Amino acid sequence: MATKYFCYCIGGTGARIAEVAAHLCAMNMISAAATDEIEFIIVDKDKECGGTQQARRVIGSVRTLSPGAFDRSGILNGNNAREFCKNHINVNTDWDFTLALARLKERNAGGVQNAGAISLKDAVSRTNNNDDKVLMNAFYTQKEQNIDTDKGFYGDPSVGSLIFKYMVKNDGNQNDIANPVTGWLGQHANAGDEARVFIIGSIFGGTGAAIFSNLASHLRDSANVGRLFISGVLLLPYFSFGDGGQNAKVNSAEFFKKSKVALDEYDRDLNLIRTENNPNGSFDSLYVCGQYECHMTSENYADGGTNQNNHFDLVDLVAASAMVDFFNKTVDKNGQIVGLGKIYEYRFGQHTNNAKAEIVPKDISELSEKMKQMLLFSAFVVTRVYGQYLLNKSKSQDFYNNVEMVRRLFDHNEIIGRNNKYSNVIEASSPASVYLYCREYIRLAYDIAKNGYNWQDNIENNAYKLFSKNYTGALLEICDAIDGYADENAEHLTTIIDSFINSKQEIYDGETPKKTINSVGGALGAIFGIGKGGLPLNKISKVYHGNNATPPEARFMDYIHEAYKACQGV
């Protein structure tokens, strides 16, 4: 039996939550088999959107650490089980939103290649067809007909929905958005094989509101073979941004009004949810998530492009956990997924500075322990692994003597002695790939620590007491110093790393942690024993059976896996 997991992430909001979902995959929160793949499909017309580009980078970063790409050696106590980043994830790059729209424009222009932006009129109306013009004029204003969709649908689902309908109807099999799912089902029709699809989209934007339910319906209609389960999280308003002025294409003040209109439409859709009595429904289940108080999550207004970036909100985290919940559900004896026909609601009310209204770690208890574990692991990688590596890699003697990871994994002679494999170790065992992932996770944790913060006006929100802003902020400072590192800055980087290691290291403000960076290092010392209390510096551990036949990258991954295990129960 095989299962393939698909996550369609619609628009800028979908892309941001996809990034969070990738982190949850790295935390091994999805109980998928090692051979099962989780595939992300980002559905956003605005390819240059800063959030979309960032999501692709983070998913790609997790992929470089997933099974088959960067595995452990299997020589550590005969155990080859992965502890860090078990889930195998991928980003689908086959489907192209821009290409699908371009084909519509070409078709309507009589097959002539037309460059430039694509409007609603370009996508739907055939050139020189008076009937099309009459219909367009009856239902859409000239402004709506000519809106430039280069960066999305700008909060107008009436435009996006019609374009999507035409796109899936006329594109055929050349570039069908359903192809990743239907293609896999066509190749896996054995009993017990199944595809699970989770769709992420907002109801208050343009792209998400236009495509969310239409995509589910299209997938259901297109799947002619195999077993398919579909769910999704529908995002109600939960963030806002500044006033873009008279020429702004999106106004966050209209989010609630737009959401009400869309919800009324969903309420009238009798085929929205599948049940035992309505097998023709699109979604097997549905998650709805939002909050009364919309948080200002960006410093500046942007209606698309590279400048469109939003800080993470707790709602992003909850929405991503909905994907985990659906992917982890079991199938009953009747072949139906558990929770068939259910609508799950996550809602945060209006918060004040009243202590009784605070949201604290226990309120997200299912996520809290895993997030603490990954945060401590990231702190260890940034300071004790990559930080030390970067500060000492330019000289072989310093590299061996000062980088604890290297001393624990390699014999003295391998680095600077008769075997002289210093350059090989530098090239093959560089922890940069893991550092790049940990840096992005620290950024997520920092935003969650500051949840509710008004990023435009720099106003704190005291209704949330999640991670420590001091802890995550200090780690971000170290990451910034690493990213801008030059030899002349070595003293500064050394100072802030030492300061952090010697601090209280309170992941939660005022809470003494059960484990710290030092205790993680101590746990690794019992496995990769060297030096005082262990083996001489010129001897490799007898506990860790590394030898010249074990490649540096395999040894490094052994070290990383054990470090991740040592962070459990933080």
N, C-alpha and C positions, 0 to 999 in steps of 0.2 A: 504493500500500500504506500502511496506517495501523496503528499500534500504540497501544494504551491500556494504561497501567500502573496497577494497583490495589494498594494496600498496606492490608490489614486489620490493625489494631493492637488487640489484645485485652487488656483489663484495664489496670491501672496500669502494669505492666511494658511492655506493648505501646505505650502512650502515650508513655512516657519514651524508648523506642527510636525511635519515630516522630519525636520532636523531634530526635534525633541524625541520623536519616535525612534530615530536611529540611535540615540543615546540609550533608550530603554532596551533596544536590541543588544547593545554593547554590554548592558548590565545583565544579560541573559534572562530577561523577564518573560520571553516567549518560549514556551515549552515545545519547540519544534525539534524534530529529529535532525541530526547532524547533516543529513543529506537533503533536507528540505530548505528551500530558498525563500527569502522574503524580498520581493521585488517592489521598488518604489517607482511610480510613474508620475512625474510632475507635469501637471496640466496647467500651463500658464502661457498666455500669449506674449507676455512681457519677459522675453528671455534675459534681458539686461537687468531685471529687478534685482536689487542687492540681496534681498532675502532669498530669492530663488537660487542665485549663484552660491550663496553661503550654504544653503541646504544641500546642494549638489556636492560641495566640497566636504561637508561633514559626513554625508552618506558614503562618499568615496573614501574618506579617511577610515571609517569603520570597516569598509570592505577590505582595505589593505591589511586589516588585522583579523579578518574572519577566517574560518577554516579553509585550508587549501592554499591560502595566500601567504600566511605567515604562521607556521605551526611549530610546536615544540618537538623536541627530539625523541622523546619516548624513553630516554635512558635514566630518568630520574625515578629511582625506586620501581622501575618497570611500569610506570604509570604515564599513559599518553593522553589522559583525559584533559580537556580544555576547561579552564576555570575563568579565563578572561575572554570575553567576546565570542561566545559559543555560536551565536546566531549568524548564519551566512546570509548577507544582504547584498543587494545589487540595485543599480539605477538603470532603468530601461531608457535607452536613447533612440530606439527605433521609431517611436511615434513622434511626429513633429506638428505642433499646432499651426505654426506659420505656413508650412507646406500644405496642410489641409485647406487652409483658407485661400492660399494662392491658387489652388486647383479650382476652387469655386469661382474665383475671379476670372480665370482663364476660360472656364466653361461658359460663363455668362457673356464673355466677350467673343465668343465664337472660336475658341481655341487659340486665340492670340495671346502670347506672353505679355503680361502687363506688370511693369515694375511699380514700386511705390506702395503707399499705405493702402489698406483694405477697409472699406466702409461697409455699413450694412447694405447699402444699395449695390455695391460691387459683389457682395456675397450672395445676394438673393435675387436681384432683378437681372433679367436678360437684356443685353444691349438692344436698343431700338424696338423693344416690345412694349406697346402702349398699355396692354392689359396689366402687365407687371407694374408699370408706373402708376396706374389708377389705384391698384390695391395698396401699393406702398404709400401713396399720398393719403389714402383713407385711414390708415392705421398709424402712420408715423409722420412726425414733423420733418421738415427739411433738415433741421439740425440733427435729429436722430438718424436720419438716413445717411447723412454725410459724416457722422462721427468717426474719427480716426481710431481704429482698433489696434494700432501699432503696439500699445502697451496694455491691452486688455479692454474691458468693457466699462471701466470707470464707474462702477456702481449702478449700471443700468441693466438689469436682468432681462428686460423686454427686448433689448437689442441682442444680447448674448444668447438667449434661449432660442430665438429664431435662427440665428447663424449656426448654432450647434445642430439644430434639427436638419438644416440643409446640408451641413457638413457630413453628418453620418449617413444621410440618405443618398448623397451623390458621390461620395468618395469611393464607394465600393470597397474592395479588398486591398486597394493599393496602400492605403494609409489609415486603416480603420482603427479607431481608438480601442476597440474591443479585441484586436488581434493578439495582444500578449496573453489574454485569458483564453480565448477560443482556440488559439494555436496550441497552448499547453493541454487543454482538455482533449483536443483531437488526438494528441499523442499519448494520453494517459486515460484510457477508457476502461481500465481494469476495475473490478469490484473493489471498493474501498478507496480508490483514488478520488481526490477532491481538490477543487480550487476554492480558496476563500478570498473574497474581495472586500476591502474596507475603503470607503470613500470619505475623504475629509474636505469639507468646504463650508464657507460661511453663507448665511442667509442674507446678510446685509451688504454684501459686495456685489460686483457685477458678474465676475466669472463664476464664483461659487454658486450664487443664487440661480444663475442661468443653467448650469451644467449638472448640479448635484443629483437631482432626481432623474433628469433626462439620461444621464450616464448609466444609472442603475437599471433603468428600463431598457436601454439599448443593450447593455450586457446580458440581461435576462433574455431578451428576444434573440440575441446572436448566438447564445450557447445552445447548440443543437444536440450535443453529446456530453456525457460526463455529468458529474455531480458538482453543482455550483451553489455556494452560500455567499450572500451579500449583506453587508451591514455598513454603517457609516456614522460619523459624528457630524451633526449639523450645528454650526456655531452661531449662537445668537450674539448680539452686540456685547463686547467686553473690553474694547479698547477704542481710543479716539486719537485724534491728532490735531494740530493747530489749524488755524484759519488760513486757507490758501489764497484768500482774496477773491475779487470778482471773477477772475479767470480760472478759478479752481474747478477741476473736473469732478472732484469727489468732495462731499460735505459730510463729515461724521455726525453732524447734528441731525441728519435725516436717517440715521441707521435704524432707530427704533420704529419709525414710521414704515420704512421699507420692510422691516422684519414682520410687522403685523400683517401687511398686505400679503407677503409670501406665505406666512403661516396659515392665513385664511385659505389660500389656494391649496396648500398641503392637506388641510382639514377636509376639503371637498374631494380630494383624490382617493377614490375607493380602492385603488390598486397600489397605493403607496407601500403598504405593509402586507406581507404574506402571512397567512394563518392556515390552520388545517382546513377551514371552510373557504378560504380564498387562496388557492395555490398559484394564482396569476399575479400576486403582488410582487413588487420589485425588490423590496428589502425584507430579509428574514427578521431583522430587528433594527432598531435605530437608537442612537444616543443623541441627546440634545444637551448642550452645554452653553452657559453664558453667565453674566453677572449684571446686577442692577447698576452698580457704579462703574462706569467705563473709565479705565485707567489711561492716562496720557503716556503712551509707550514709545514715543519717538521725540527727538529733539526738534525736528523741523518738519514742515509739511512737504510731501512729495507725492505726485500722482503717478509715479512709475520710474523706471530706470534704476541706475546704480545708486541713486540717493535714497531709494525707498528701503529703509531698514527699520525694523521695530525691535525693541527689547522684549524679552520673553516675559510672559505673565503666567501666573498659576493656572489660569484656564488652559493655556497651551499644554501644560503638563498633564492636566486632567483629561484633555481631549486625546492626547497621545496614549494615555493609559486605557482609554476606551478601546483603542485598537488592540492593545495587549489583551484586554478582557475578552474581546470577540475571538481573537486568534487562539486563545487558550480554552475556549469552550469545547465541550465534548459533543459527540453525536449520539443520539439515543438509539434504541433498538429498532425504531421505525425509520432510521436513516435521516431524521431531522435534527438540526442543530439545537442544542439546549437554549431556551430563551426565544423560540420561534414566536413571532408576533408581538414581542415586548418592545416598549419604548422606555429607555432609561433616561432619567433626567438628573443632571448635575447643575445645581444653581447656587450662586453666592449672592447673599442679600446685600443690603446697604450697610456699610461698616462705618463705625465712628471710632473715636479714640477710647471709648469705653472698654475696659479690660475684658468684660464679658463677651464682647464681640470679636475678640482676637482670634485669628486662625493660627494655630501652633502646629509643630511637627506631628503630634498625634492625630491631627485631623486628616493627614495624608499618610497614615501609618503604613499602608501597603507599599508606598513608594519611599518612605523616609529612610528605612534601613538600607535599602539598595543605594539610594542617593548618597547617604553618609559614607558607605563603603567605597563608592566610586570617587567621592571627593577626597577621602584620605589617600586612596591609591594615586589619584592625580597629583596630590601634594607631594607624595613620595617620589613619583616619577620626575616632577618638575625640579625638586630640590636635590634629592640624593642620587638620582639616576642621570637625567639629562643635564641638569645644572652643573654637577661635578664633571661630567663628560666634556661639556663645552669649555669649562675653565681650564682643563688639563690636557686636552687632546693634541695640542701642538708639539708636545715633547714626550718622548717615549718613557723616560724615567719618571716624570711627574704623572704621566698617564697611568702607569702601573701603581705607583705608590699612593696616589691621592684619590683614585677613583675606586671606591669600594666594590662596585659591581664588577669591575675588571679583575681585581685581585681575587674575588670569590670565584670567578669563572675560568681564569687562565693561569697556568703556571708562569712563574717569573721568566723562565727561559723562552717561553713562547712569545713574550712581548719584547724583551730587551736583551735576551741571552743568545745562546748559540743558534736557536731556530729563527730568531728575528722575524716574527710574524706581525710586528706592530702595524704595518700598513694594511695587512689583510684584516686584522681585527677592527681597525678604524673604519674601513670600507664596509665590512659585512655586518658588524654588530652595532652600528649606529642606532641609538634609540630615538632618532628624530621622528620616525613614523608614529610611535606611541606618544611622544611628547606633543605632536601636532594634534592628536586626538584629545589628550588631556587638557590642552589649552582651551579647546572649544567647550569641553565639559565644564571647566572652571568658569567660563563666561556665562554659561547657562545657570550654574549654581549662584553666581553673583547676582544675576537678574532676579532669580527667585528669592534670594535673600533681601533684595530691595523691592519686592513685589508691592505694587500700588504706588510706587514712587512716580511723581510727576516729572518726567524727563525733560520736558520743555521748560518748566518754570523752577525746577530743582526744589520740589516740595516733598518732604517725607510723608509716608503714610504709616502710622503706627498700629494699624489694624492687623498687621502680619508679623509674626515672630517665627520665621522659618530658619534659614541658615544664618550664620553670623556674617554681617557685612564686613567686619574687620578681618575675619579669617579669609573669606573669599576675595576681599579687596587686596589684601597683602599678597595672595597668590597671583592675582592679576598683575600687580606691580612687578613681581618676579618675571612673569611671562613677558611683559613689555620690555623689561631689561634684557631678557634672553633674545627676543626678536630683534632688538636693536644692538646686539652685542658686538663690541670691538675690543681688542686687547687692552686698550687704554681704559675701558670701563670694567675691567676685571675686579678691581677692588670694590666698586659699588655693588656689583652682582654678588660677590662673596659676602659682603656686609648684610644685604637684605635677606639672603638665604639663611645665614647664621642667625640673624635676628628672628626670623620666622621659626626655625627649628627650636630655638630656645624659648619661644613664647609659650603661653598656656595652650595654644592650639585648640581653642574651643570652637568646634564645628557649629555648635549652637551657643549663643551668648549665655554666659553664666553657667554652662554645663561642662563639668570635667569629663573629658572623653575617656573611654575605656582603653583606647589605643591611640598612639601618636606615631609620628614618623620614626622616632627612635625605637619604639617597641616593634614596629614593622621591621626595621633593620635588625633588631635583636632576633626576631623570629627567623629571618633569613640566615643569620649567623649559625643557627643550629643545623641548617641544611647545607649551606655553602661555607663550612667552617674554616677560618683562617686566623692567623695572628695570635694575639694574646688570648689564652684560654682555649685555643684551638690548635691549628696546625701552623708550622712555620710559614712565613710569607712566601717561601720559594717552593711550597708544596701545595698541590691541589687537594681539595677536600676528598676524604674517603667516603663521605656520605653522598656527595654529588659525583657521579662517575663519569665526569667529562674526560676526554682524551683528545689526542691530535686528530682522530677520525671524526670527531663531532664538530660540525661546522660552527663558526662563531654565531651566526644568526639563530641556530637551534639552541645554543647555550643561552643566548640572550633571552629567547622566548621562554625557556625554562625558568629563568630568573623572574621574568615578568609575571608568569602564571603563579609562581609561589608568592610573589609580592601581593598579587590580588587576593589570593587565599588568606594571606596574613592580615588583610584589612577587614575580613569578615568579623561580625560581632563588634563593630566599632561603637 
